[in-house]
């Protein structure tokens, strides 16, 4: 694991990540990183990363980050467990096709219907 140079006050002190775990889940990757404060208290950062594309075809990573401190671990874990259990018990399973269509809310799903223009009367 690579550290970074802390350039505050010119100290040049290197701080390392303590532990890191990447979880690939479909189109997203979640990073769980244990880091230490200056007083050597551990905390967790959870980062969601998703590859997005610009109109010109180039890509970038959209990232969202949550910082979780050890005094909040228990309540966070309890809340997460409760919400996950609720979803598992109350949300019906999606079929694979529904799952694909609903995966990206910005994606345009094109559906076509056969239309015969010969049946239309043109008025001149």
DSSP file (Angstrom, degrees, kcal/mol; ACC not computed):
  #  RESIDUE AA STRUCTURE BP1 BP2  ACC     N-H-->O    O-->H-N    N-H-->O    O-->H-N    TCO  KAPPA ALPHA  PHI   PSI    X-CA   Y-CA   Z-CA
    1    1 A X              0   0    0      0, 0.0     2,-0.4     0, 0.0    19,-0.0   0.000 360.0 360.0 360.0 137.5    0.0    0.0    0.0
    2    2 A X        -     0   0    0     14,-0.1    15,-0.4     1,-0.0     2,-0.1  -0.709 360.0-152.2 -96.7 142.0    1.3    3.4   -0.9
    3    3 A X        -     0   0    0     -2,-0.4     2,-0.3    13,-0.2    13,-0.2  -0.358  11.8-129.1 -94.9-178.7    1.3    6.3    1.3
    4    4 A X  E     -A   15   0A   0     11,-1.6    11,-1.7    -2,-0.1     2,-0.5  -0.935  23.5-105.5-130.8 158.1    1.2   10.0    0.5
    5    5 A X  E     -A   14   0A   0     -2,-0.3     2,-0.8     9,-0.2     9,-0.2  -0.721  24.0-143.3 -87.3 126.5    3.4   12.8    1.5
    6    6 A X  E     -A   13   0A   0      7,-2.4     6,-1.2    -2,-0.5     7,-0.6  -0.793  19.9-179.4 -87.5 108.6    1.8   15.2    4.0
    7    7 A X    >   +     0   0    0     -2,-0.8     3,-1.7     4,-0.2     2,-0.2   0.342  34.6 127.0 -97.0   7.8    3.1   18.6    3.0
    8    8 A X  G >  S-     0   0    0      1,-0.3     3,-1.9     2,-0.1     5,-0.2  -0.468  89.2  -3.4 -64.9 133.6    1.4   20.6    5.7
    9    9 A X  G 3  S-     0   0    0      1,-0.3    -1,-0.3    -2,-0.2    -2,-0.1   0.693 119.2 -80.7  56.3  21.6    3.9   22.8    7.5
   10   10 A X  G <  S+     0   0    0     -3,-1.7    -1,-0.3     1,-0.1    -2,-0.1   0.702  91.2 138.6  65.8  20.2    6.7   21.2    5.4
   11   11 A X    <   -     0   0    0     -3,-1.9    -4,-0.2     1,-0.1     3,-0.1   0.847  43.4-157.8 -70.1 -32.4    6.8   18.1    7.6
   12   12 A X        +     0   0    0     -6,-1.2    -5,-0.2     1,-0.2     2,-0.2   0.646  31.1 162.2  65.2  13.0    7.1   15.7    4.7
   13   13 A X  E     -A    6   0A   0     -7,-0.6    -7,-2.4    -5,-0.2     2,-0.5  -0.450  34.3-135.6 -68.1 134.6    5.8   13.0    7.0
   14   14 A X  E     -A    5   0A   0     -9,-0.2     2,-0.4    -2,-0.2    -9,-0.2  -0.820  18.1-166.6 -95.9 127.8    4.5    9.9    5.1
   15   15 A X  E     -A    4   0A   0    -11,-1.7   -11,-1.6    -2,-0.5     2,-0.3  -0.954   8.5-155.1-114.4 132.4    1.2    8.4    6.2
   16   16 A X        -     0   0    0     -2,-0.4    20,-0.4   -13,-0.2     2,-0.3  -0.707  22.0-109.7-106.0 154.1    0.2    5.0    5.0
   17   17 A X        -     0   0    0    -15,-0.4    18,-0.2    -2,-0.3     3,-0.1  -0.618  24.8-149.4 -72.3 143.1   -3.2    3.3    4.6
   18   18 A X  S    S-     0   0    0     16,-2.5     2,-0.3     1,-0.3    17,-0.2   0.880  72.5  -8.9 -82.3 -41.9   -3.4    0.6    7.2
   19   19 A X  E     -B   34   0B   0     15,-1.3    15,-3.3    -3,-0.1     2,-0.4  -0.983  62.0-167.3-157.7 146.1   -5.6   -1.8    5.3
   20   20 A X  E     -B   33   0B   0     -2,-0.3     2,-0.4    13,-0.2    13,-0.2  -1.000   4.1-176.7-143.7 140.3   -7.6   -1.6    2.0
   21   21 A X  E     -B   32   0B   0     11,-2.2    11,-3.1    -2,-0.4     2,-0.4  -0.983   9.5-159.1-138.5 124.1  -10.2   -3.8    0.4
   22   22 A X  E     -B   31   0B   0     -2,-0.4     2,-0.5     9,-0.2     9,-0.2  -0.878   6.1-167.5-103.1 134.7  -11.7   -3.3   -3.1
   23   23 A X  E     -B   30   0B   0      7,-3.2     7,-3.0    -2,-0.4     2,-0.5  -0.966   8.3-153.4-124.5 113.7  -15.1   -4.9   -3.9
   24   24 A X  E     +B   29   0B   0     -2,-0.5     2,-0.4     5,-0.2     5,-0.2  -0.759  18.5 174.1 -87.0 127.2  -16.2   -5.0   -7.5
   25   25 A X  E >   -B   28   0B   0      3,-3.1     3,-1.8    -2,-0.5     2,-0.3  -0.812  56.4 -64.9-138.1  92.8  -20.0   -5.2   -7.7
   26   26 A X  T 3  S-     0   0    0     -2,-0.4    -1,-0.1     1,-0.3     0, 0.0  -0.488 118.3 -10.0  67.2-126.1  -21.4   -4.9  -11.2
   27   27 A X  T 3  S+     0   0    0     -2,-0.3    24,-0.7    -3,-0.1     2,-0.3   0.446 128.3  71.6 -85.9  -0.6  -20.6   -1.5  -12.7
   28   28 A X  E <   -BC  25  50B   0     -3,-1.8    -3,-3.1    22,-0.2     2,-0.4  -0.807  62.0-154.6-116.5 155.6  -19.4   -0.1   -9.4
   29   29 A X  E     -BC  24  49B   0     20,-2.4    20,-2.7    -2,-0.3     2,-0.5  -0.998   9.9-155.9-126.0 134.4  -16.3   -0.7   -7.3
   30   30 A X  E     -BC  23  48B   0     -7,-3.0    -7,-3.2    -2,-0.4     2,-0.5  -0.929   4.7-158.9-110.3 132.9  -16.4   -0.1   -3.6
   31   31 A X  E     -BC  22  47B   0     16,-2.7    16,-2.5    -2,-0.5     2,-0.6  -0.954   3.8-166.1-113.7 125.9  -13.1    0.7   -1.7
   32   32 A X  E     -BC  21  46B   0    -11,-3.1   -11,-2.2    -2,-0.5     2,-0.5  -0.949  16.5-179.0-110.0 111.2  -12.9    0.1    2.1
   33   33 A X  E     -BC  20  45B   0     12,-2.6    12,-2.6    -2,-0.6     2,-0.5  -0.951  19.1-153.3-120.5 124.3   -9.8    1.9    3.4
   34   34 A X  E     +BC  19  44B   0    -15,-3.3   -16,-2.5    -2,-0.5   -15,-1.3  -0.842  26.8 171.2 -92.8 126.7   -8.6    1.9    7.0
   35   35 A X  E     - C   0  43B   0      8,-2.6     8,-2.2    -2,-0.5     2,-0.4  -0.795  24.9-126.4-128.9 171.4   -6.5    5.0    7.7
   36   36 A X  E     - C   0  42B   0    -20,-0.4     6,-0.2    -2,-0.3     2,-0.1  -0.950  13.2-134.5-124.2 142.6   -5.1    6.6   10.8
   37   37 A X    >   -     0   0    0      4,-2.4     3,-1.9    -2,-0.4     6,-0.0  -0.251  43.7 -91.9 -78.0 177.1   -5.4   10.1   12.1
   38   38 A X  T 3  S+     0   0    0      1,-0.3    -1,-0.1     2,-0.1    -2,-0.0   0.793 131.6  54.2 -61.1 -27.2   -2.3   12.0   13.4
   39   39 A X  T 3  S-     0   0    0      2,-0.1    -1,-0.3     3,-0.0     3,-0.1   0.253 122.6-109.4 -91.1  12.9   -3.1   10.6   16.8
   40   40 A X    <   +     0   0    0     -3,-1.9     2,-0.5     1,-0.3    -2,-0.1   0.753  68.1 148.7  65.2  28.7   -3.1    7.1   15.4
   41   41 A X        -     0   0    0      1,-0.0    -4,-2.4    28,-0.0    -1,-0.3  -0.812  44.5-128.3 -87.9 130.8   -6.9    6.6   15.7
   42   42 A X  E     +C   36   0B   0     -2,-0.5    28,-0.8    -6,-0.2     2,-0.3  -0.514  31.8 172.4 -80.3 146.7   -8.2    4.4   12.9
   43   43 A X  E     -CD  35  69B   0     -8,-2.2    -8,-2.6    -2,-0.2     2,-0.4  -0.948  24.5-123.2-145.4 165.9  -11.1    5.4   10.8
   44   44 A X  E     -CD  34  68B   0     24,-3.1    24,-3.5    -2,-0.3     2,-0.5  -0.911  12.5-163.3-116.2 135.2  -12.8    4.0    7.7
   45   45 A X  E     -CD  33  67B   0    -12,-2.6   -12,-2.6    -2,-0.4     2,-0.5  -0.977   6.2-162.4-113.5 134.5  -13.4    5.6    4.3
   46   46 A X  E     -CD  32  66B   0     20,-2.7    20,-2.4    -2,-0.5     2,-0.5  -0.971  10.9-172.2-114.1 120.9  -15.9    3.9    2.0
   47   47 A X  E     -CD  31  65B   0    -16,-2.5   -16,-2.7    -2,-0.5     2,-0.5  -0.960  12.7-158.2-119.5 128.1  -15.6    5.1   -1.6
   48   48 A X  E     -CD  30  64B   0     16,-2.8    16,-2.1    -2,-0.5     2,-0.4  -0.908  16.1-172.7 -99.9 128.5  -18.0    4.2   -4.4
   49   49 A X  E     +CD  29  63B   0    -20,-2.7   -20,-2.4    -2,-0.5     2,-0.4  -0.985   7.0 178.1-126.1 131.3  -16.4    4.5   -7.9
   50   50 A X  E     -CD  28  62B   0     12,-2.2    12,-2.9    -2,-0.4     2,-0.4  -0.997  28.5-125.4-135.9 131.2  -18.3    4.2  -11.2
   51   51 A X  E     - D   0  61B   0    -24,-0.7     2,-0.3    -2,-0.4    10,-0.2  -0.606  33.4-176.0 -75.9 127.4  -16.8    4.5  -14.7
   52   52 A X  E     - D   0  60B   0      8,-3.2     8,-2.3    -2,-0.4     2,-0.4  -0.865  15.4-134.9-122.4 157.0  -18.8    7.2  -16.7
   53   53 A X  E     - D   0  59B   0     -2,-0.3     6,-0.3     6,-0.2     2,-0.1  -0.928   7.6-140.1-118.6 138.3  -18.4    8.2  -20.3
   54   54 A X    >   -     0   0    0      4,-3.5     3,-1.8    -2,-0.4     6,-0.0  -0.404  37.1-101.8 -81.0 167.4  -18.3   11.7  -21.8
   55   55 A X  T 3  S+     0   0    0      1,-0.3    -1,-0.1     2,-0.1    -2,-0.0   0.797 122.4  58.8 -62.1 -28.7  -20.0   12.4  -25.1
   56   56 A X  T 3  S-     0   0    0      2,-0.1    -1,-0.3     1,-0.1     3,-0.1   0.420 121.8-105.4 -82.7   3.3  -16.7   12.2  -27.0
   57   57 A X  S <  S+     0   0    0     -3,-1.8    -2,-0.1     1,-0.3    -1,-0.1   0.248  81.1 126.8  93.9 -13.7  -16.1    8.6  -25.7
   58   58 A X        -     0   0    0     -5,-0.1    -4,-3.5     1,-0.1    -1,-0.3  -0.354  48.7-140.4 -72.0 161.3  -13.5    9.5  -23.1
   59   59 A X  E     -D   53   0B   0     -6,-0.3     2,-0.3    -3,-0.1    -6,-0.2  -0.819  20.8-179.2-125.4 163.5  -14.2    8.3  -19.6
   60   60 A X  E     -D   52   0B   0     -8,-2.3    -8,-3.2    -2,-0.3     2,-0.6  -0.947  30.4-111.1-149.2 165.5  -13.8    9.4  -16.0
   61   61 A X  E     -D   51   0B   0     -2,-0.3     2,-0.5   -10,-0.2   -10,-0.2  -0.916  20.0-150.6-107.6 122.8  -14.6    7.9  -12.6
   62   62 A X  E     -D   50   0B   0    -12,-2.9   -12,-2.2    -2,-0.6     2,-0.4  -0.800  23.9-169.8 -87.8 126.3  -17.4    9.4  -10.6
   63   63 A X  E     -D   49   0B   0     -2,-0.5     2,-0.4   -14,-0.2   -14,-0.2  -0.941  18.7-173.5-126.3 142.4  -16.5    8.9   -6.9
   64   64 A X  E     -D   48   0B   0    -16,-2.1   -16,-2.8    -2,-0.4     2,-0.4  -0.997  14.6-162.1-130.1 136.5  -18.5    9.3   -3.7
   65   65 A X  E     -D   47   0B   0     -2,-0.4     2,-0.4   -18,-0.2   -18,-0.2  -0.949  11.1-168.9-128.9 140.6  -16.8    9.0   -0.3
   66   66 A X  E     -D   46   0B   0    -20,-2.4   -20,-2.7    -2,-0.4     2,-0.5  -0.991  12.6-149.9-124.4 133.6  -18.0    8.5    3.3
   67   67 A X  E     -D   45   0B   0     -2,-0.4     2,-0.5   -22,-0.2   -22,-0.2  -0.907  14.6-171.4-102.9 128.7  -15.8    8.8    6.3
   68   68 A X  E     -D   44   0B   0    -24,-3.5   -24,-3.1    -2,-0.5     2,-0.2  -0.977   7.9-152.9-126.8 120.3  -16.7    6.6    9.2
   69   69 A X  E >   -D   43   0B   0     -2,-0.5     3,-2.7   -26,-0.2     4,-0.5  -0.637  27.3-112.8 -96.3 151.8  -15.1    7.0   12.6
   70   70 A X  G >  S+     0   0    0    -28,-0.8     3,-0.9     1,-0.3     4,-0.4   0.757 113.3  62.9 -58.6 -29.0  -14.7    4.2   15.1
   71   71 A X  G 3  S+     0   0    0      1,-0.2    -1,-0.3     2,-0.1     4,-0.2   0.680 108.7  44.2 -69.2 -13.4  -17.1    5.7   17.7
   72   72 A X  G <> S+     0   0    0     -3,-2.7     4,-2.6     2,-0.1     5,-0.2   0.460  85.2  96.6-105.0  -3.8  -19.8    5.3   15.0
   73   73 A X  H <> S+     0   0    0     -3,-0.9     4,-3.0    -4,-0.5     5,-0.2   0.914  84.1  47.3 -54.7 -50.7  -19.0    1.8   13.8
   74   74 A X  H  > S+     0   0    0     -4,-0.4     4,-2.4     1,-0.2    -1,-0.2   0.929 115.9  42.5 -62.1 -48.5  -21.6    0.0   16.0
   75   75 A X  H  > S+     0   0    0     -4,-0.2     4,-2.4     2,-0.2    -1,-0.2   0.886 115.6  50.6 -66.6 -37.8  -24.5    2.2   15.2
   76   76 A X  H  X S+     0   0    0     -4,-2.6     4,-2.8     2,-0.2    -2,-0.2   0.944 111.7  47.2 -62.7 -47.9  -23.6    2.4   11.5
   77   77 A X  H  X S+     0   0    0     -4,-3.0     4,-2.6    -5,-0.2    -2,-0.2   0.893 112.6  49.9 -62.2 -41.4  -23.4   -1.5   11.3
   78   78 A X  H  X S+     0   0    0     -4,-2.4     4,-2.3    -5,-0.2    -1,-0.2   0.929 113.2  46.0 -62.6 -45.7  -26.7   -1.9   13.2
   79   79 A X  H  X S+     0   0    0     -4,-2.4     4,-2.3     2,-0.2    -2,-0.2   0.912 113.4  48.7 -63.9 -43.2  -28.4    0.6   10.8
   80   80 A X  H  X S+     0   0    0     -4,-2.8     4,-2.7     1,-0.2     5,-0.2   0.930 111.7  49.4 -62.9 -45.5  -26.9   -1.0    7.7
   81   81 A X  H  X S+     0   0    0     -4,-2.6     4,-2.3     1,-0.2    -1,-0.2   0.907 111.5  49.6 -60.6 -42.6  -27.9   -4.5    8.9
   82   82 A X  H  X S+     0   0    0     -4,-2.3     4,-2.2     2,-0.2    -1,-0.2   0.918 113.4  45.3 -63.6 -44.5  -31.5   -3.3    9.6
   83   83 A X  H  X S+     0   0    0     -4,-2.3     4,-2.4     2,-0.2    -2,-0.2   0.914 113.0  49.5 -68.0 -42.8  -31.9   -1.6    6.2
   84   84 A X  H  X S+     0   0    0     -4,-2.7     4,-2.5     1,-0.2    -2,-0.2   0.917 111.9  49.4 -62.7 -42.9  -30.4   -4.6    4.3
   85   85 A X  H  X S+     0   0    0     -4,-2.3     4,-2.1    -5,-0.2    -1,-0.2   0.910 109.9  51.6 -61.6 -42.9  -32.7   -7.0    6.1
   86   86 A X  H  X S+     0   0    0     -4,-2.2     4,-2.1     2,-0.2     5,-0.3   0.933 111.4  46.6 -59.4 -46.9  -35.7   -4.8    5.3
   87   87 A X  H  X S+     0   0    0     -4,-2.4     4,-2.6     1,-0.2    -2,-0.2   0.929 111.8  50.5 -63.2 -45.2  -34.8   -4.7    1.6
   88   88 A X  H  < S+     0   0    0     -4,-2.5    -1,-0.2     1,-0.2    -2,-0.2   0.863 116.5  41.9 -61.3 -36.0  -34.2   -8.5    1.4
   89   89 A X  H  < S+     0   0    0     -4,-2.1    -1,-0.2    -5,-0.2    -2,-0.2   0.785 126.3  29.7 -80.8 -28.8  -37.6   -9.2    3.1
   90   90 A X  H  < S+     0   0    0     -4,-2.1     2,-0.6    -5,-0.2    -2,-0.2   0.651  97.5  82.9-112.1 -18.1  -39.7   -6.6    1.3
   91   91 A X  S  < S-     0   0    0     -4,-2.6     3,-0.1    -5,-0.3    -1,-0.0  -0.794  73.4-132.4 -94.2 120.6  -38.3   -6.0   -2.2
   92   92 A X        -     0   0    0     -2,-0.6     2,-0.1     1,-0.1    -2,-0.1  -0.380  32.0 -99.7 -66.3 149.0  -39.3   -8.6   -4.8
   93   93 A X        -     0   0    0     -5,-0.1     2,-0.3     1,-0.1    -1,-0.1  -0.451  36.2-131.2 -67.8 139.3  -36.6  -10.0   -6.9
   94   94 A X        -     0   0    0     -2,-0.1     2,-0.1    -3,-0.1    -1,-0.1  -0.662  18.2-116.4 -89.0 147.5  -36.2   -8.5  -10.4
   95   95 A X     >  -     0   0    0     -2,-0.3     4,-2.6     1,-0.1     5,-0.2  -0.461  34.9-105.0 -73.4 158.1  -35.9  -10.6  -13.4
   96   96 A X  H  > S+     0   0    0      1,-0.2     4,-2.1     2,-0.2     5,-0.1   0.864 121.3  51.3 -54.6 -38.0  -32.6  -10.3  -15.3
   97   97 A X  H  > S+     0   0    0      2,-0.2     4,-2.2     1,-0.2    -1,-0.2   0.936 111.4  45.9 -66.5 -45.7  -34.2   -8.2  -18.0
   98   98 A X  H  > S+     0   0    0      1,-0.2     4,-2.1     2,-0.2    -2,-0.2   0.894 111.0  54.9 -61.5 -39.4  -35.8   -5.7  -15.5
   99   99 A X  H  < S+     0   0    0     -4,-2.6     4,-0.5     1,-0.2    -1,-0.2   0.908 109.2  46.3 -60.9 -43.4  -32.5   -5.6  -13.7
  100  100 A X  H >< S+     0   0    0     -4,-2.1     3,-0.8    -5,-0.2     4,-0.5   0.906 112.9  49.2 -67.3 -42.0  -30.7   -4.5  -16.8
  101  101 A X  H 3< S+     0   0    0     -4,-2.2     3,-0.3     1,-0.2    -1,-0.2   0.848 115.7  42.7 -67.7 -33.8  -33.3   -1.9  -17.9
  102  102 A X  T 3< S+     0   0    0     -4,-2.1    -1,-0.2    -5,-0.2    -2,-0.2   0.430  89.6  91.6 -92.8   0.9  -33.4   -0.3  -14.4
  103  103 A X  S <  S+     0   0    0     -3,-0.8     2,-0.6    -4,-0.5    -1,-0.2   0.882  91.7  34.2 -66.0 -40.6  -29.6   -0.3  -13.8
  104  104 A X    >   -     0   0    0     -4,-0.5     3,-1.5    -3,-0.3    -1,-0.2  -0.926  63.6-165.2-121.9 107.5  -28.8    3.1  -15.2
  105  105 A X  T 3  S+     0   0    0     -2,-0.6    -1,-0.1     1,-0.3    -2,-0.1   0.705  91.9  53.4 -65.3 -18.2  -31.5    5.8  -14.7
  106  106 A X  T 3  S+     0   0    0      2,-0.1     2,-0.3     0, 0.0    -1,-0.3   0.550  85.6 104.3 -90.7  -7.9  -29.8    8.0  -17.4
  107  107 A X    <   -     0   0    0     -3,-1.5     2,-0.6    -6,-0.1    -3,-0.1  -0.564  69.8-134.0 -78.5 134.0  -29.8    5.3  -20.0
  108  108 A X        -     0   0    0     -2,-0.3     2,-0.7     2,-0.0    -2,-0.1  -0.783  14.9-152.9 -88.3 121.4  -32.5    5.7  -22.7
  109  109 A X        -     0   0    0     -2,-0.6     2,-0.5    -8,-0.0    -8,-0.0  -0.859  10.3-151.4 -97.2 118.6  -34.2    2.4  -23.4
  110  110 A X        -     0   0    0     -2,-0.7     2,-0.4     2,-0.0    -2,-0.0  -0.789  15.4-178.9 -95.3 127.0  -35.5    2.3  -26.9
  111  111 A X        -     0   0    0     -2,-0.5     2,-0.4     2,-0.0    -2,-0.0  -0.990   9.4-159.8-123.8 133.5  -38.5    0.2  -27.7
  112  112 A X        -     0   0    0     -2,-0.4     2,-0.4     2,-0.0    -2,-0.0  -0.856   7.0-158.7-116.5 148.5  -39.9   -0.1  -31.2
  113  113 A X        -     0   0    0     -2,-0.4     2,-0.5     2,-0.0    -2,-0.0  -0.973  31.0-111.0-120.9 138.3  -43.3   -1.0  -32.5
  114  114 A X        +     0   0    0     -2,-0.4     2,-0.4     2,-0.0    -2,-0.0  -0.566  41.9 179.0 -68.7 121.0  -43.8   -2.3  -36.0
  115  115 A X        -     0   0    0     -2,-0.5     2,-0.7     3,-0.0     3,-0.0  -0.993  19.9-149.5-126.1 129.1  -45.8    0.4  -37.9
  116  116 A X    >   -     0   0    0     -2,-0.4     3,-1.1     1,-0.1     4,-0.2  -0.880   4.4-166.2-100.0 115.2  -46.8    0.1  -41.5
  117  117 A X  G >  S+     0   0    0     -2,-0.7     3,-1.0     1,-0.2    -1,-0.1   0.616  81.6  76.2 -76.0 -11.4  -46.9    3.5  -43.1
  118  118 A X  G 3  S+     0   0    0      1,-0.2    -1,-0.2    -3,-0.0    -2,-0.0   0.756  87.8  61.1 -67.3 -23.5  -48.8    2.0  -46.1
  119  119 A X  G <  S+     0   0    0     -3,-1.1     2,-0.4     2,-0.1    -1,-0.2   0.624  85.3  93.5 -79.4 -12.8  -51.9    1.9  -43.9
  120  120 A X  S <  S-     0   0    0     -3,-1.0     2,-0.5    -4,-0.2    -3,-0.0  -0.665  73.3-135.6 -85.5 132.7  -51.9    5.6  -43.4
  121  121 A X        -     0   0    0     -2,-0.4     2,-0.5     2,-0.0    -2,-0.1  -0.737  15.6-148.6 -86.2 128.7  -54.0    7.6  -45.9
  122  122 A X        -     0   0    0     -2,-0.5     2,-0.5     2,-0.0    -2,-0.0  -0.846   4.4-148.4 -98.0 132.0  -52.3   10.7  -47.2
  123  123 A X              0   0    0     -2,-0.5    -2,-0.0     1,-0.1     0, 0.0  -0.850 360.0 360.0 -97.8 131.6  -54.5   13.7  -48.0
  124  124 A X              0   0    0     -2,-0.5    -1,-0.1     0, 0.0    -2,-0.0   0.438 360.0 360.0-101.3 360.0  -53.2   15.8  -50.8
